[in-house]
Amino acid sequence: MKENRTEILMLKYISRSITPQEKQELLKLLQTNDDNQTIQRIIENDFIADNVIKSFDKDLALKRISYFITKRKRAKKLKKTLLTTVLPFAIIACVLIIVFQPFSLTKQSININQESITIVSSQGKQIQINDTDSETIFDENGQALAKVEDKTMTVDPSTTQMQLNKLIVPKGKTFSLVLSDGTKVFLNAQTSIEFPTSFQNLKNREVSITGEAYFEIQKSDKPFLVESKNAKVRVLGTKFLFSEYEKQNYTSLVLTHGKVEFSSTSQQDKKAEVTPGQKVSLENSTSKIQVENVNTRLYLGWISGELIFRNQSFDQIIKTLERSFNVEIVNQNKELANTVFTASFDNKTIQEIMTYFNEVFAIEYTIKNNKIIIK
């Protein structure tokens, strides 16, 4: 009877229909079980975001954390039933968007190598950019190419000389670029973009990209083209996120404003028109295109320093963390690789994120030679 009451109150808490009196009752019920301390701490501090998922499948939630359940049982030799001991963890771990606050469980430090943002000129000259200071970038002829300020490089709009440049943003950093036509490009970590210094004498405004970037296209009669190895986007004035990392088997675009035409570079008849609130995905090996409606905010959090994971496997999360923080993560636990998580981290360090996974999901790790090793 007590177990059923705990489950009922937990479900009411998830749906935000729990009353203050019921919340206190739930806390008292959880206090009688040492294995519920983490959930109790989450509820007491109200770490869970207001925009939780409104519907869920309990069976699916349990399946998604089968690894977590097994690990908890082995570690603490629990003798309680799956329902009474694990269901609250399953609900918290697999269904909610958790707003993480720093824990103090682990004190291992992670040293991060800081690489420089680099611009490569049309003649091959490499210039390292200090994204924390203000400076002017000059080309080989001593002409001002761009100004850097507040982690943004603005190409001189008055230049008429067309030179092709490449901007490279390494792992662990993000950067912004304002092109000569006023188009703004927000570049995610491990991203490079090739762009001309001027569009004046060109038929189209065209750039090429590897990685991930959010574009705010300045309106013009000249079409704006974004090209990658596998896809091409044609627009006039719009805002969208484009993503194609190396060794990634798909290319995607998320549209927030305007309208775009998305096509495959290998099979140009494979194309799709995309409207705001939609995501188009291209399977690079087959050129198969799929369009779906999405919550665009989930894909743009990195621009403001937020990492949002919605139903993503741990392997996918590892790749994002490695790219975002310029660290190497070795996962030695194969059972964990395909476990699905939903979480949100707002301007957190890699240390805080790893501590969170350890505290809430019982994921064990060590640091060796500046590598994060998942056990």
TORRO-683431 format. One record per residue (C-alpha): residue in three letters; chain; x, y, z. Coordinates in Angstrom, 3 decimals. Layout:
! TORRO-683431
+------+-------+----------+----------+----------+
| rest | kette |        X |        Y |        Z |
+------+-------+----------+----------+----------+
|  ALA |     A |        X |        Y |        Z |
...
+------+-------+----------+----------+----------+
This chain:
! TORRO-683431
+------+-------+----------+----------+----------+
| rest | kette |        X |        Y |        Z |
+------+-------+----------+----------+----------+
|  MET |     A |    0.000 |    0.000 |    0.000 |
|  LYS |     A |    2.836 |    2.341 |    0.913 |
|  GLU |     A |    4.622 |    1.512 |   -2.339 |
|  ASN |     A |    1.492 |    2.284 |   -4.374 |
|  ARG |     A |    1.081 |    5.619 |   -2.599 |
|  THR |     A |    4.712 |    6.520 |   -3.328 |
|  GLU |     A |    4.227 |    5.740 |   -7.007 |
|  ILE |     A |    1.020 |    7.785 |   -7.209 |
|  LEU |     A |    2.650 |   10.804 |   -5.588 |
|  MET |     A |    5.732 |   10.504 |   -7.805 |
|  LEU |     A |    3.576 |   10.506 |  -10.931 |
|  LYS |     A |    1.682 |   13.542 |   -9.667 |
|  TYR |     A |    4.993 |   15.307 |   -9.015 |
|  ILE |     A |    6.144 |   14.621 |  -12.576 |
|  SER |     A |    2.930 |   16.031 |  -14.063 |
|  ARG |     A |    3.176 |   19.091 |  -11.763 |
|  SER |     A |   -0.244 |   18.308 |  -10.263 |
|  ILE |     A |    1.054 |   17.556 |   -6.778 |
|  THR |     A |   -0.128 |   19.775 |   -3.918 |
|  PRO |     A |    2.244 |   21.209 |   -1.275 |
|  GLN |     A |    0.791 |   18.796 |    1.292 |
|  GLU |     A |    1.285 |   15.816 |   -1.033 |
|  LYS |     A |    4.833 |   16.941 |   -1.759 |
|  GLN |     A |    5.647 |   16.857 |    1.953 |
|  GLU |     A |    4.025 |   13.418 |    2.195 |
|  LEU |     A |    6.182 |   12.174 |   -0.683 |
|  LEU |     A |    9.341 |   13.460 |    0.976 |
|  LYS |     A |    8.478 |   11.636 |    4.184 |
|  LEU |     A |    7.873 |    8.394 |    2.280 |
|  LEU |     A |   11.216 |    8.724 |    0.521 |
|  GLN |     A |   13.045 |    9.398 |    3.783 |
|  THR |     A |   12.381 |    5.830 |    4.895 |
|  ASN |     A |   14.528 |    4.423 |    2.069 |
|  ASP |     A |   18.235 |    5.277 |    1.852 |
|  ASP |     A |   18.235 |    4.461 |   -1.865 |
|  ASN |     A |   15.857 |    7.369 |   -2.492 |
|  GLN |     A |   18.210 |   10.062 |   -1.167 |
|  THR |     A |   19.037 |   11.419 |   -4.613 |
|  ILE |     A |   15.374 |   11.745 |   -5.585 |
|  GLN |     A |   14.607 |   13.353 |   -2.251 |
|  ARG |     A |   17.380 |   15.919 |   -2.799 |
|  ILE |     A |   16.058 |   16.692 |   -6.287 |
|  ILE |     A |   12.534 |   17.303 |   -4.997 |
|  GLU |     A |   13.665 |   19.324 |   -1.969 |
|  ASN |     A |   15.655 |   21.690 |   -4.171 |
|  ASP |     A |   13.138 |   21.556 |   -7.004 |
|  PHE |     A |   15.819 |   20.812 |   -9.613 |
|  ILE |     A |   13.212 |   19.664 |  -12.115 |
|  ALA |     A |   12.308 |   22.196 |  -14.790 |
|  ASP |     A |    8.777 |   23.467 |  -15.249 |
|  ASN |     A |    8.619 |   22.280 |  -18.853 |
|  VAL |     A |    8.708 |   18.557 |  -18.078 |
|  ILE |     A |    7.376 |   16.079 |  -20.592 |
|  LYS |     A |    3.638 |   15.762 |  -20.009 |
|  SER |     A |    3.224 |   12.146 |  -21.075 |
|  PHE |     A |    5.455 |    9.121 |  -20.811 |
|  ASP |     A |    5.597 |    5.334 |  -21.001 |
|  LYS |     A |    6.638 |    3.736 |  -17.704 |
|  ASP |     A |    7.651 |    0.482 |  -19.387 |
|  LEU |     A |    9.849 |    2.351 |  -21.854 |
|  ALA |     A |   11.387 |    4.356 |  -19.018 |
|  LEU |     A |   12.290 |    1.169 |  -17.183 |
|  LYS |     A |   13.848 |   -0.366 |  -20.276 |
|  ARG |     A |   15.936 |    2.726 |  -20.930 |
|  ILE |     A |   17.688 |    2.510 |  -17.606 |
|  SER |     A |   18.087 |   -1.257 |  -17.410 |
|  TYR |     A |   21.809 |   -0.674 |  -17.016 |
|  PHE |     A |   21.239 |    1.823 |  -14.237 |
|  ILE |     A |   18.904 |   -0.547 |  -12.410 |
|  THR |     A |   21.328 |   -3.469 |  -12.603 |
|  LYS |     A |   24.243 |   -1.338 |  -11.447 |
|  ARG |     A |   22.335 |    0.012 |   -8.469 |
|  LYS |     A |   21.278 |   -3.465 |   -7.411 |
|  ARG |     A |   24.773 |   -4.906 |   -7.666 |
|  ALA |     A |   26.428 |   -1.986 |   -5.926 |
|  LYS |     A |   24.082 |   -1.849 |   -2.954 |
|  LYS |     A |   22.764 |   -5.462 |   -2.959 |
|  LEU |     A |   19.215 |   -4.229 |   -2.858 |
|  LYS |     A |   16.546 |   -6.745 |   -1.857 |
|  LYS |     A |   13.533 |   -4.633 |   -2.622 |
|  THR |     A |   11.296 |   -5.093 |   -5.639 |
|  LEU |     A |   11.911 |   -3.346 |   -8.943 |
|  LEU |     A |    8.771 |   -1.276 |   -8.598 |
|  THR |     A |    9.390 |    0.077 |   -5.118 |
|  THR |     A |   13.112 |    0.671 |   -5.455 |
|  VAL |     A |   13.719 |    1.654 |   -9.044 |
|  LEU |     A |   10.596 |    3.151 |  -10.544 |
|  PRO |     A |   11.177 |    6.604 |   -8.991 |
|  PHE |     A |   14.716 |    6.614 |  -10.429 |
|  ALA |     A |   13.397 |    5.482 |  -13.798 |
|  ILE |     A |   10.892 |    8.297 |  -13.914 |
|  ILE |     A |   13.396 |   10.923 |  -12.836 |
|  ALA |     A |   16.240 |    9.626 |  -14.994 |
|  CYS |     A |   14.505 |    8.899 |  -18.275 |
|  VAL |     A |   11.496 |   11.185 |  -18.524 |
|  LEU |     A |   12.333 |   14.531 |  -16.990 |
|  ILE |     A |   14.352 |   17.468 |  -18.185 |
|  ILE |     A |   16.592 |   18.039 |  -15.173 |
|  VAL |     A |   17.985 |   21.459 |  -14.399 |
|  PHE |     A |   21.360 |   20.525 |  -12.925 |
|  GLN |     A |   22.922 |   22.352 |  -10.018 |
|  PRO |     A |   26.538 |   21.629 |   -8.966 |
|  PHE |     A |   27.096 |   18.667 |   -6.660 |
|  SER |     A |   30.191 |   18.144 |   -4.544 |
|  LEU |     A |   30.652 |   14.385 |   -4.831 |
|  THR |     A |   33.834 |   14.175 |   -6.871 |
|  LYS |     A |   36.860 |   16.437 |   -6.681 |
|  GLN |     A |   38.782 |   15.077 |   -9.642 |
|  SER |     A |   40.018 |   17.854 |  -11.898 |
|  ILE |     A |   40.032 |   17.778 |  -15.676 |
|  ASN |     A |   42.704 |   19.734 |  -17.528 |
|  ILE |     A |   41.417 |   21.049 |  -20.841 |
|  ASN |     A |   43.772 |   21.958 |  -23.660 |
|  GLN |     A |   42.780 |   25.308 |  -25.120 |
|  GLU |     A |   43.275 |   25.559 |  -28.868 |
|  SER |     A |   43.096 |   28.815 |  -30.804 |
|  ILE |     A |   40.499 |   29.901 |  -33.311 |
|  THR |     A |   42.269 |   30.240 |  -36.656 |
|  ILE |     A |   41.608 |   32.019 |  -39.922 |
|  VAL |     A |   43.367 |   30.772 |  -43.059 |
|  SER |     A |   43.727 |   33.271 |  -45.917 |
|  SER |     A |   43.376 |   32.498 |  -49.622 |
|  GLN |     A |   47.182 |   32.331 |  -49.846 |
|  GLY |     A |   47.477 |   29.892 |  -46.956 |
|  LYS |     A |   48.521 |   32.304 |  -44.218 |
|  GLN |     A |   47.272 |   31.193 |  -40.803 |
|  ILE |     A |   46.281 |   33.795 |  -38.238 |
|  GLN |     A |   45.399 |   32.829 |  -34.683 |
|  ILE |     A |   42.533 |   34.811 |  -33.200 |
|  ASN |     A |   42.390 |   35.834 |  -29.560 |
|  ASP |     A |   38.657 |   35.610 |  -28.920 |
|  THR |     A |   38.934 |   37.303 |  -25.517 |
|  ASP |     A |   40.412 |   40.586 |  -26.815 |
|  SER |     A |   39.607 |   43.151 |  -29.475 |
|  GLU |     A |   41.837 |   43.170 |  -32.532 |
|  THR |     A |   41.940 |   43.899 |  -36.259 |
|  ILE |     A |   42.786 |   41.134 |  -38.733 |
|  PHE |     A |   44.887 |   42.145 |  -41.754 |
|  ASP |     A |   45.455 |   40.261 |  -45.007 |
|  GLU |     A |   48.826 |   39.680 |  -46.737 |
|  ASN |     A |   48.642 |   43.116 |  -48.378 |
|  GLY |     A |   48.147 |   44.934 |  -45.094 |
|  GLN |     A |   44.482 |   45.647 |  -45.776 |
|  ALA |     A |   42.042 |   45.398 |  -42.886 |
|  LEU |     A |   40.064 |   42.196 |  -43.323 |
|  ALA |     A |   37.934 |   42.078 |  -40.194 |
|  LYS |     A |   37.572 |   43.171 |  -36.591 |
|  VAL |     A |   37.293 |   40.811 |  -33.634 |
|  GLU |     A |   35.342 |   41.815 |  -30.542 |
|  ASP |     A |   33.193 |   39.944 |  -27.991 |
|  LYS |     A |   33.938 |   36.558 |  -29.581 |
|  THR |     A |   32.705 |   37.828 |  -32.945 |
|  MET |     A |   34.634 |   38.482 |  -36.146 |
|  THR |     A |   33.033 |   41.102 |  -38.398 |
|  VAL |     A |   34.228 |   41.196 |  -42.006 |
|  ASP |     A |   34.839 |   44.726 |  -43.293 |
|  PRO |     A |   31.698 |   45.512 |  -45.376 |
|  SER |     A |   33.513 |   48.180 |  -47.420 |
|  THR |     A |   36.000 |   45.791 |  -49.009 |
|  THR |     A |   35.520 |   45.040 |  -52.709 |
|  GLN |     A |   38.435 |   42.659 |  -53.134 |
|  MET |     A |   37.206 |   39.065 |  -53.149 |
|  GLN |     A |   39.363 |   36.648 |  -51.182 |
|  LEU |     A |   38.351 |   33.205 |  -49.998 |
|  ASN |     A |   39.066 |   32.651 |  -46.309 |
|  LYS |     A |   38.534 |   29.758 |  -43.945 |
|  LEU |     A |   37.582 |   30.226 |  -40.298 |
|  ILE |     A |   38.286 |   27.244 |  -38.023 |
|  VAL |     A |   36.707 |   26.914 |  -34.569 |
|  PRO |     A |   38.308 |   24.084 |  -32.524 |
|  LYS |     A |   36.793 |   21.781 |  -29.948 |
|  GLY |     A |   35.913 |   23.497 |  -26.709 |
|  LYS |     A |   34.947 |   26.853 |  -28.234 |
|  THR |     A |   32.145 |   28.645 |  -30.054 |
|  PHE |     A |   32.497 |   31.778 |  -32.168 |
|  SER |     A |   30.466 |   34.173 |  -34.297 |
|  LEU |     A |   31.085 |   35.556 |  -37.775 |
|  VAL |     A |   29.418 |   38.519 |  -39.474 |
|  LEU |     A |   29.878 |   38.350 |  -43.243 |
|  SER |     A |   30.302 |   41.398 |  -45.469 |
|  ASP |     A |   26.592 |   41.384 |  -46.386 |
|  GLY |     A |   25.536 |   41.467 |  -42.728 |
|  THR |     A |   24.702 |   37.769 |  -42.449 |
|  LYS |     A |   25.414 |   36.428 |  -38.959 |
|  VAL |     A |   26.841 |   32.942 |  -38.443 |
|  PHE |     A |   27.104 |   31.313 |  -34.999 |
|  LEU |     A |   29.705 |   28.544 |  -35.179 |
|  ASN |     A |   29.626 |   25.576 |  -32.820 |
|  ALA |     A |   32.732 |   23.756 |  -31.601 |
|  GLN |     A |   34.794 |   21.797 |  -34.164 |
|  THR |     A |   33.360 |   23.756 |  -37.088 |
|  SER |     A |   34.969 |   25.391 |  -40.120 |
|  ILE |     A |   33.484 |   27.725 |  -42.714 |
|  GLU |     A |   34.880 |   28.992 |  -46.022 |
|  PHE |     A |   33.620 |   32.414 |  -47.073 |
|  PRO |     A |   34.527 |   35.257 |  -49.470 |
|  THR |     A |   35.467 |   38.662 |  -48.105 |
|  SER |     A |   33.018 |   40.285 |  -50.525 |
|  PHE |     A |   29.901 |   39.191 |  -52.426 |
|  GLN |     A |   29.704 |   42.295 |  -54.631 |
|  ASN |     A |   30.937 |   40.800 |  -57.904 |
|  LEU |     A |   29.463 |   37.348 |  -57.359 |
|  LYS |     A |   26.192 |   35.980 |  -58.707 |
|  ASN |     A |   25.400 |   34.198 |  -55.458 |
|  ARG |     A |   26.375 |   34.571 |  -51.843 |
|  GLU |     A |   27.953 |   31.228 |  -51.124 |
|  VAL |     A |   29.764 |   29.619 |  -48.188 |
|  SER |     A |   30.790 |   26.051 |  -47.398 |
|  ILE |     A |   30.784 |   24.445 |  -43.976 |
|  THR |     A |   31.894 |   21.425 |  -42.002 |
|  GLY |     A |   30.401 |   21.091 |  -38.537 |
|  GLU |     A |   27.438 |   22.998 |  -37.136 |
|  ALA |     A |   26.366 |   26.623 |  -37.464 |
|  TYR |     A |   23.289 |   28.770 |  -37.026 |
|  PHE |     A |   22.703 |   31.270 |  -39.845 |
|  GLU |     A |   20.787 |   34.547 |  -39.755 |
|  ILE |     A |   20.745 |   35.405 |  -43.453 |
|  GLN |     A |   20.610 |   39.075 |  -44.434 |
|  LYS |     A |   17.888 |   39.623 |  -47.022 |
|  SER |     A |   19.113 |   40.333 |  -50.547 |
|  ASP |     A |   18.167 |   39.730 |  -54.169 |
|  LYS |     A |   21.191 |   37.466 |  -54.379 |
|  PRO |     A |   20.469 |   33.907 |  -53.222 |
|  PHE |     A |   22.483 |   32.658 |  -50.270 |
|  LEU |     A |   23.907 |   29.151 |  -50.651 |
|  VAL |     A |   25.288 |   26.956 |  -47.884 |
|  GLU |     A |   27.158 |   23.919 |  -49.135 |
|  SER |     A |   28.706 |   20.936 |  -47.394 |
|  LYS |     A |   30.072 |   17.629 |  -48.606 |
|  ASN |     A |   26.618 |   16.072 |  -48.779 |
|  ALA |     A |   24.011 |   18.834 |  -48.918 |
|  LYS |     A |   23.140 |   22.257 |  -50.289 |
|  VAL |     A |   20.795 |   24.925 |  -48.913 |
|  ARG |     A |   19.393 |   27.790 |  -50.991 |
|  VAL |     A |   17.725 |   30.804 |  -49.339 |
|  LEU |     A |   17.118 |   34.543 |  -49.726 |
|  GLY |     A |   16.632 |   35.671 |  -46.117 |
|  THR |     A |   16.025 |   33.326 |  -43.222 |
|  LYS |     A |   17.353 |   31.791 |  -39.982 |
|  PHE |     A |   18.375 |   28.156 |  -39.660 |
|  LEU |     A |   20.763 |   25.682 |  -38.058 |
|  PHE |     A |   22.893 |   23.562 |  -40.387 |
|  SER |     A |   24.790 |   20.513 |  -39.155 |
|  GLU |     A |   27.194 |   18.128 |  -40.878 |
|  TYR |     A |   30.181 |   16.964 |  -38.876 |
|  GLU |     A |   32.882 |   14.721 |  -40.273 |
|  LYS |     A |   32.240 |   10.993 |  -39.746 |
|  GLN |     A |   28.577 |   11.808 |  -39.159 |
|  ASN |     A |   26.254 |    9.674 |  -41.261 |
|  TYR |     A |   23.625 |   12.359 |  -41.658 |
|  THR |     A |   23.220 |   16.039 |  -42.505 |
|  SER |     A |   20.450 |   18.105 |  -40.928 |
|  LEU |     A |   18.846 |   21.532 |  -40.976 |
|  VAL |     A |   16.496 |   23.083 |  -38.424 |
|  LEU |     A |   14.553 |   26.128 |  -39.629 |
|  THR |     A |   13.416 |   28.872 |  -37.262 |
|  HIS |     A |   12.382 |   31.642 |  -39.700 |
|  GLY |     A |   11.676 |   31.959 |  -43.422 |
|  LYS |     A |   11.786 |   29.178 |  -45.980 |
|  VAL |     A |   14.622 |   27.128 |  -47.467 |
|  GLU |     A |   15.253 |   24.581 |  -50.169 |
|  PHE |     A |   17.377 |   21.671 |  -48.979 |
|  SER |     A |   18.915 |   19.207 |  -51.435 |
|  SER |     A |   21.462 |   16.414 |  -51.736 |
|  THR |     A |   24.690 |   17.262 |  -53.563 |
|  SER |     A |   25.032 |   13.753 |  -55.012 |
|  GLN |     A |   21.406 |   13.426 |  -56.127 |
|  GLN |     A |   20.059 |   16.890 |  -56.854 |
|  ASP |     A |   16.555 |   15.572 |  -57.489 |
|  LYS |     A |   16.423 |   14.636 |  -53.814 |
|  LYS |     A |   15.239 |   17.889 |  -52.250 |
|  ALA |     A |   12.753 |   19.299 |  -49.772 |
|  GLU |     A |   11.225 |   22.665 |  -48.940 |
|  VAL |     A |   11.392 |   23.380 |  -45.233 |
|  THR |     A |    9.172 |   25.706 |  -43.201 |
|  PRO |     A |    9.703 |   27.160 |  -39.691 |
|  GLY |     A |    9.592 |   24.615 |  -36.892 |
|  GLN |     A |   10.741 |   21.784 |  -39.123 |
|  LYS |     A |   13.896 |   19.677 |  -39.237 |
|  VAL |     A |   15.107 |   18.050 |  -42.434 |
|  SER |     A |   17.564 |   15.151 |  -42.248 |
|  LEU |     A |   19.606 |   13.664 |  -45.077 |
|  GLU |     A |   20.984 |   10.140 |  -44.792 |
|  ASN |     A |   24.335 |   10.681 |  -46.480 |
|  SER |     A |   24.820 |    7.118 |  -47.722 |
|  THR |     A |   21.434 |    6.843 |  -49.453 |
|  SER |     A |   20.428 |   10.521 |  -49.964 |
|  LYS |     A |   17.131 |    9.717 |  -48.261 |
|  ILE |     A |   15.468 |   12.896 |  -46.952 |
|  GLN |     A |   13.079 |   13.110 |  -44.015 |
|  VAL |     A |   11.188 |   16.183 |  -42.736 |
|  GLU |     A |    9.672 |   16.392 |  -39.248 |
|  ASN |     A |    8.248 |   18.985 |  -36.878 |
|  VAL |     A |   10.507 |   19.752 |  -33.903 |
|  ASN |     A |   10.966 |   22.080 |  -30.958 |
|  THR |     A |   13.721 |   24.276 |  -32.412 |
|  ARG |     A |   14.884 |   25.480 |  -28.988 |
|  LEU |     A |   16.292 |   22.037 |  -28.232 |
|  TYR |     A |   18.788 |   22.412 |  -31.084 |
|  LEU |     A |   19.909 |   25.983 |  -30.405 |
|  GLY |     A |   20.808 |   25.897 |  -26.721 |
|  TRP |     A |   24.569 |   25.744 |  -27.418 |
|  ILE |     A |   24.465 |   29.322 |  -28.761 |
|  SER |     A |   23.794 |   30.577 |  -25.218 |
|  GLY |     A |   25.941 |   27.933 |  -23.508 |
|  GLU |     A |   23.229 |   25.360 |  -22.806 |
|  LEU |     A |   23.593 |   21.676 |  -23.685 |
|  ILE |     A |   20.231 |   19.981 |  -24.208 |
|  PHE |     A |   19.935 |   16.224 |  -24.588 |
|  ARG |     A |   16.500 |   14.832 |  -25.399 |
|  ASN |     A |   16.244 |   11.040 |  -25.665 |
|  GLN |     A |   19.864 |   10.703 |  -26.775 |
|  SER |     A |   22.094 |    7.681 |  -26.325 |
|  PHE |     A |   25.087 |    7.985 |  -24.029 |
|  ASP |     A |   27.379 |    7.510 |  -27.040 |
|  GLN |     A |   25.794 |   10.569 |  -28.690 |
|  ILE |     A |   26.159 |   12.552 |  -25.488 |
|  ILE |     A |   29.845 |   11.609 |  -25.249 |
|  LYS |     A |   30.504 |   12.948 |  -28.760 |
|  THR |     A |   28.847 |   16.251 |  -27.896 |
|  LEU |     A |   30.776 |   16.592 |  -24.626 |
|  GLU |     A |   34.101 |   15.817 |  -26.328 |
|  ARG |     A |   33.410 |   18.464 |  -28.948 |
|  SER |     A |   32.050 |   21.080 |  -26.557 |
|  PHE |     A |   34.821 |   20.808 |  -23.952 |
|  ASN |     A |   37.785 |   19.519 |  -26.000 |
|  VAL |     A |   38.200 |   16.442 |  -23.830 |
|  GLU |     A |   38.619 |   12.752 |  -24.587 |
|  ILE |     A |   36.063 |   10.387 |  -23.093 |
|  VAL |     A |   36.621 |    6.632 |  -23.201 |
|  ASN |     A |   33.546 |    4.519 |  -22.490 |
|  GLN |     A |   34.574 |    1.072 |  -21.252 |
|  ASN |     A |   31.011 |    0.112 |  -20.351 |
|  LYS |     A |   29.357 |   -1.165 |  -23.521 |
|  GLU |     A |   26.013 |   -1.681 |  -21.766 |
|  LEU |     A |   25.862 |    2.050 |  -21.159 |
|  ALA |     A |   26.533 |    3.062 |  -24.771 |
|  ASN |     A |   22.937 |    2.802 |  -26.001 |
|  THR |     A |   21.239 |    3.843 |  -22.760 |
|  VAL |     A |   19.025 |    6.860 |  -23.475 |
|  PHE |     A |   19.070 |   10.022 |  -21.360 |
|  THR |     A |   17.198 |   13.322 |  -21.218 |
|  ALA |     A |   18.916 |   16.198 |  -19.433 |
|  SER |     A |   19.792 |   19.875 |  -19.727 |
|  PHE |     A |   22.966 |   21.653 |  -18.581 |
|  ASP |     A |   23.000 |   25.441 |  -18.531 |
|  ASN |     A |   26.551 |   26.848 |  -18.669 |
|  LYS |     A |   28.084 |   23.983 |  -16.686 |
|  THR |     A |   31.681 |   22.780 |  -16.736 |
|  ILE |     A |   32.630 |   19.271 |  -17.794 |
|  GLN |     A |   33.475 |   18.525 |  -14.153 |
|  GLU |     A |   29.962 |   19.492 |  -13.052 |
|  ILE |     A |   28.349 |   17.457 |  -15.813 |
|  MET |     A |   30.344 |   14.318 |  -15.017 |
|  THR |     A |   29.578 |   14.734 |  -11.315 |
|  TYR |     A |   25.897 |   14.970 |  -12.201 |
|  PHE |     A |   25.971 |   11.713 |  -14.179 |
|  ASN |     A |   27.749 |   10.047 |  -11.272 |
|  GLU |     A |   25.344 |   11.348 |   -8.630 |
|  VAL |     A |   22.034 |   10.900 |  -10.441 |
|  PHE |     A |   22.693 |    7.960 |  -12.778 |
|  ALA |     A |   25.403 |    6.090 |  -10.816 |
|  ILE |     A |   27.830 |    6.329 |  -13.735 |
|  GLU |     A |   31.341 |    5.735 |  -12.437 |
|  TYR |     A |   34.385 |    7.373 |  -14.004 |
|  THR |     A |   38.029 |    8.136 |  -13.372 |
|  ILE |     A |   40.457 |   10.637 |  -14.851 |
|  LYS |     A |   43.759 |    9.360 |  -16.209 |
|  ASN |     A |   46.210 |   11.362 |  -18.317 |
|  ASN |     A |   43.505 |   13.998 |  -18.812 |
|  LYS |     A |   41.121 |   11.378 |  -20.196 |
|  ILE |     A |   37.700 |   10.717 |  -18.720 |
|  ILE |     A |   37.288 |    6.953 |  -18.466 |
|  ILE |     A |   33.767 |    5.597 |  -17.963 |
|  LYS |     A |   33.788 |    2.275 |  -16.094 |
+------+-------+----------+----------+----------+
